[in-house]
Amino acid sequence: MKILLTGGSGFFGRNIFEQLKHKYDILNPSSTELNLMDKAAVDKYISSNAFDIVIHSAWWNSTRNSNKDLTKCYENNLGMFTNVTENSSSFGKILYFGTGAEYGSREHYLPKMTEDYYGKYGPGEESVRAKHDMMKIASQKPNIINLRAFAVFGKYEDWEIRYISNAICKTIFDLPITIKRNVFFDYMYIDDLVKITDWFINSETHYNVYNVCTGKTIDLLSLANIVLKIAHKKLPVVVNAPGLNPEYSGDNSRLMKEIGNFVFSDLESDIAKLYAWYLANKNLIDRNKLLFDK
């Protein structure tokens, strides 16, 4: 099976390529090899290759750590997506990764939101507005499938701002773990996301959007205690604001009905694996960047 993977240097894409490259013929062009914002270049690249599947994980980074102009976020991300999806008749299916933030701004979050909750509110932050409208496009084409991810963690994520990696890195350097405000998340390990993606590559499905999450939640304070337990350390955990932010979780009933007997890996074991990975790659962490929260 021949697969086009976009965004192969990002968090999702890098893990997908690393774990599936020996199973499939995956073309993983860099941005210099294929400019996804150039429609003519995308059309030519796709027409000259016989792809069975496209996994679209490319994202023009617009996080609070990117130092990019947010006004270009919507245009660039939706542009890349449409340049690829307008060629949807050239291959079997397109898998892409949405976000639970498609449901709207934080005040509209509900515990375990179902797929049908999408569209009740407009997009929230500017950085995810493109994801909201990408779902509108996907809903009109049956071979475009939105794997709507919630809180995914693992190696290659941005340790400066992603909570579990940030907590691990701070613990390694004996720094306090900080929490802006406690909140319950549905966290999933990146290896499980890759396995689920692999399932979708090979399987027929009934819907074009699935909440890809574990169905279980845990709060940030509990996660901090797990990290400290794994590290065998006693460090301060600083919560800057009282109370709880709205829970960020999805109902995964549709996914589990389709995928059957899939078993998610153990959260604490996954955090232990990630902790060991950061210890082995401590040279990648700049301690000074951990002193200030973004």
C-alpha positions as semicolon CSV with decimal commas, in nm:
position;residue;x (nm);y (nm);z (nm)
1;M;0,000;0,000;0,000
2;K;0,134;0,340;-0,099
3;I;0,070;0,627;0,142
4;L;0,130;1,000;0,124
5;L;0,209;1,137;0,470
6;T;0,205;1,513;0,509
7;G;0,354;1,684;0,812
8;G;0,599;1,402;0,871
9;S;0,831;1,616;1,081
10;G;0,559;1,710;1,330
11;F;0,452;1,535;1,649
12;F;0,189;1,305;1,497
13;G;0,357;1,262;1,161
14;R;0,700;1,178;1,295
15;N;0,563;0,904;1,520
16;I;0,343;0,764;1,242
17;F;0,632;0,748;0,997
18;E;0,870;0,598;1,250
19;Q;0,629;0,319;1,347
20;L;0,467;0,238;1,011
21;K;0,743;0,297;0,755
22;H;0,840;-0,071;0,752
23;K;0,479;-0,181;0,697
24;Y;0,382;0,050;0,411
25;D;0,540;0,238;0,124
26;I;0,518;0,583;0,283
27;L;0,622;0,894;0,096
28;N;0,702;1,162;0,350
29;P;0,802;1,476;0,157
30;S;0,947;1,772;0,345
31;S;0,805;2,120;0,292
32;T;1,092;2,196;0,056
33;E;1,012;1,885;-0,147
34;L;0,638;1,958;-0,156
35;N;0,491;2,296;-0,072
36;L;0,136;2,214;0,034
37;M;0,034;2,577;-0,008
38;D;0,116;2,554;-0,380
39;K;-0,191;2,399;-0,542
40;A;-0,022;2,330;-0,874
41;A;0,267;2,154;-0,699
42;V;0,027;1,943;-0,492
43;D;-0,179;1,848;-0,798
44;K;0,134;1,748;-0,989
45;Y;0,280;1,547;-0,700
46;I;-0,041;1,353;-0,644
47;S;-0,106;1,291;-1,014
48;S;0,245;1,154;-1,063
49;N;0,205;0,902;-0,780
50;A;-0,053;0,630;-0,733
51;F;-0,142;0,680;-0,367
52;D;-0,386;0,448;-0,197
53;I;-0,414;0,655;0,121
54;V;-0,329;1,008;0,231
55;I;-0,257;1,078;0,599
56;H;-0,274;1,453;0,639
57;S;-0,099;1,560;0,958
58;A;0,057;1,881;0,827
59;W;-0,023;2,185;1,036
60;W;0,113;2,537;1,005
61;N;0,216;2,562;1,369
62;S;0,024;2,830;1,553
63;T;0,072;2,737;1,917
64;R;0,175;2,988;2,182
65;N;0,532;2,864;2,130
66;S;0,552;2,919;1,755
67;N;0,605;3,298;1,737
68;K;0,406;3,301;1,414
69;D;0,148;3,544;1,284
70;L;-0,186;3,399;1,393
71;T;-0,366;3,592;1,120
72;K;-0,216;3,347;0,868
73;C;-0,314;3,038;1,062
74;Y;-0,661;2,994;0,916
75;E;-0,564;3,070;0,557
76;N;-0,253;2,853;0,552
77;N;-0,397;2,548;0,727
78;L;-0,725;2,546;0,538
79;G;-0,531;2,609;0,216
80;M;-0,306;2,307;0,267
81;F;-0,605;2,090;0,350
82;T;-0,810;2,193;0,048
83;N;-0,512;2,156;-0,188
84;V;-0,487;1,795;-0,078
85;T;-0,857;1,711;-0,049
86;E;-0,947;1,854;-0,387
87;N;-0,756;1,555;-0,522
88;S;-0,963;1,311;-0,314
89;S;-1,084;1,124;-0,621
90;S;-0,725;1,015;-0,686
91;F;-0,701;0,783;-0,385
92;G;-0,908;0,561;-0,160
93;K;-0,932;0,774;0,151
94;I;-0,783;1,067;0,336
95;L;-0,723;1,045;0,709
96;Y;-0,661;1,367;0,896
97;F;-0,643;1,468;1,259
98;G;-0,902;1,705;1,395
99;T;-0,926;1,834;1,749
100;G;-1,179;1,841;2,029
101;A;-1,149;2,219;2,009
102;E;-1,368;2,197;1,697
103;Y;-1,661;2,191;1,939
104;G;-1,610;2,557;2,021
105;S;-1,442;2,771;2,283
106;R;-1,364;2,635;2,628
107;E;-1,681;2,759;2,796
108;H;-1,885;2,534;2,566
109;Y;-1,700;2,211;2,650
110;L;-1,902;1,932;2,805
111;P;-1,775;1,606;2,956
112;K;-1,753;1,331;2,690
113;M;-1,879;1,531;2,394
114;T;-2,029;1,320;2,114
115;E;-1,953;1,366;1,746
116;D;-2,298;1,520;1,698
117;Y;-2,209;1,803;1,936
118;Y;-1,999;1,956;1,655
119;G;-2,166;2,258;1,494
120;K;-2,370;2,370;1,792
121;Y;-2,117;2,651;1,844
122;G;-1,875;2,831;1,618
123;P;-1,500;2,781;1,634
124;G;-1,318;2,904;1,941
125;E;-0,958;3,018;1,925
126;E;-0,821;3,150;1,598
127;S;-0,555;2,880;1,601
128;V;-0,816;2,604;1,556
129;R;-1,070;2,781;1,333
130;A;-0,933;2,599;1,029
131;K;-0,998;2,261;1,195
132;H;-1,361;2,360;1,242
133;D;-1,403;2,436;0,872
134;M;-1,200;2,134;0,763
135;M;-1,474;1,924;0,921
136;K;-1,730;2,102;0,702
137;I;-1,534;1,995;0,394
138;A;-1,488;1,640;0,522
139;S;-1,861;1,603;0,587
140;Q;-1,927;1,649;0,214
141;K;-1,683;1,380;0,095
142;P;-1,727;1,024;0,224
143;N;-1,363;0,926;0,174
144;I;-1,228;1,200;0,403
145;I;-1,217;1,081;0,764
146;N;-1,157;1,307;1,063
147;L;-0,977;1,129;1,346
148;R;-1,071;1,385;1,609
149;A;-0,795;1,373;1,869
150;F;-0,816;1,522;2,214
151;A;-0,513;1,520;2,447
152;V;-0,236;1,311;2,290
153;F;0,109;1,291;2,450
154;G;0,441;1,131;2,367
155;K;0,791;1,183;2,234
156;Y;0,850;1,462;1,982
157;E;0,573;1,681;2,125
158;D;0,658;2,037;2,230
159;W;0,791;1,988;2,583
160;E;0,789;2,363;2,648
161;I;0,409;2,380;2,648
162;R;0,259;2,027;2,643
163;Y;0,171;1,939;2,998
164;I;0,291;1,582;3,053
165;S;0,621;1,633;2,872
166;N;0,669;1,968;3,043
167;A;0,605;1,811;3,386
168;I;0,853;1,533;3,310
169;C;1,122;1,774;3,194
170;K;1,077;1,997;3,499
171;T;1,100;1,693;3,725
172;I;1,422;1,578;3,559
173;F;1,576;1,919;3,638
174;D;1,425;1,927;3,990
175;L;1,199;2,222;3,911
176;P;0,845;2,272;4,044
177;I;0,562;2,139;3,827
178;T;0,323;2,422;3,748
179;I;-0,047;2,417;3,662
180;K;-0,233;2,728;3,552
181;R;-0,563;2,579;3,669
182;N;-0,656;2,219;3,726
183;V;-0,866;2,045;3,461
184;F;-0,968;1,694;3,360
185;F;-0,840;1,569;3,023
186;D;-0,875;1,249;2,825
187;Y;-0,506;1,173;2,761
188;M;-0,397;0,915;2,504
189;Y;-0,046;0,790;2,432
190;I;0,086;0,858;2,082
191;D;0,153;0,487;2,018
192;D;-0,219;0,416;2,060
193;L;-0,300;0,691;1,810
194;V;-0,063;0,531;1,559
195;K;-0,225;0,188;1,611
196;I;-0,570;0,338;1,560
197;T;-0,451;0,518;1,247
198;D;-0,315;0,187;1,119
199;W;-0,657;0,030;1,177
200;F;-0,825;0,305;0,975
201;I;-0,579;0,257;0,691
202;N;-0,695;-0,101;0,646
203;S;-1,061;-0,093;0,747
204;E;-1,393;0,007;0,601
205;T;-1,579;0,259;0,816
206;H;-1,933;0,393;0,849
207;Y;-1,869;0,756;0,943
208;N;-1,638;1,036;0,841
209;V;-1,558;1,156;1,194
210;Y;-1,456;0,969;1,508
211;N;-1,363;1,094;1,852
212;V;-1,023;0,931;1,901
213;C;-0,981;0,918;2,277
214;T;-0,970;0,664;2,559
215;G;-1,301;0,744;2,726
216;K;-1,122;0,795;3,059
217;T;-1,024;1,123;3,223
218;I;-0,760;1,235;3,469
219;D;-0,680;1,576;3,615
220;L;-0,348;1,757;3,585
221;L;-0,273;1,741;3,957
222;S;-0,303;1,362;3,953
223;L;-0,077;1,347;3,649
224;A;0,185;1,554;3,832
225;N;0,178;1,305;4,119
226;I;0,224;1,015;3,876
227;V;0,531;1,183;3,724
228;L;0,680;1,242;4,070
229;K;0,607;0,883;4,170
230;I;0,786;0,752;3,861
231;A;1,081;0,984;3,925
232;H;1,096;0,895;4,297
233;K;1,111;1,265;4,375
234;K;0,930;1,508;4,604
235;L;0,898;1,844;4,430
236;P;0,645;2,126;4,464
237;V;0,335;2,122;4,246
238;V;0,211;2,479;4,207
239;V;-0,151;2,541;4,102
240;N;-0,188;2,908;4,013
241;A;-0,569;2,936;4,018
242;P;-0,832;2,755;4,227
243;G;-1,115;2,546;4,091
244;L;-1,144;2,355;3,765
245;N;-1,156;2,452;3,401
246;P;-1,423;2,276;3,190
247;E;-1,340;1,912;3,123
248;Y;-1,191;1,836;2,780
249;S;-1,304;1,490;2,678
250;G;-1,494;1,303;2,412
251;D;-1,737;1,014;2,388
252;N;-1,552;0,735;2,206
253;S;-1,850;0,498;2,168
254;R;-1,851;0,532;1,789
255;L;-1,481;0,452;1,767
256;M;-1,500;0,151;1,997
257;K;-1,801;0,008;1,815
258;E;-1,607;0,021;1,489
259;I;-1,265;-0,085;1,612
260;G;-1,390;-0,366;1,835
261;N;-1,154;-0,515;2,090
262;F;-0,891;-0,239;2,091
263;V;-0,730;-0,201;2,435
264;F;-0,565;0,127;2,527
265;S;-0,227;0,107;2,694
266;D;-0,181;0,184;3,062
267;L;-0,140;0,555;3,128
268;E;0,112;0,527;3,411
269;S;0,325;0,282;3,211
270;D;0,316;0,517;2,913
271;I;0,429;0,811;3,126
272;A;0,711;0,594;3,262
273;K;0,822;0,515;2,904
274;L;0,818;0,882;2,815
275;Y;1,008;0,973;3,132
276;A;1,278;0,721;3,038
277;W;1,293;0,863;2,685
278;Y;1,350;1,217;2,813
279;L;1,618;1,093;3,052
280;A;1,796;0,929;2,758
281;N;1,757;1,248;2,553
282;K;1,822;1,503;2,826
283;N;2,049;1,694;2,588
284;L;1,739;1,798;2,391
285;I;1,598;1,991;2,687
286;D;1,700;2,351;2,756
287;R;1,656;2,397;3,130
288;N;1,630;2,775;3,094
289;K;1,317;2,736;2,882
290;L;1,151;2,551;3,169
291;L;1,185;2,844;3,408
292;F;0,900;3,040;3,250
293;D;0,558;2,905;3,153
294;K;0,410;2,997;2,818
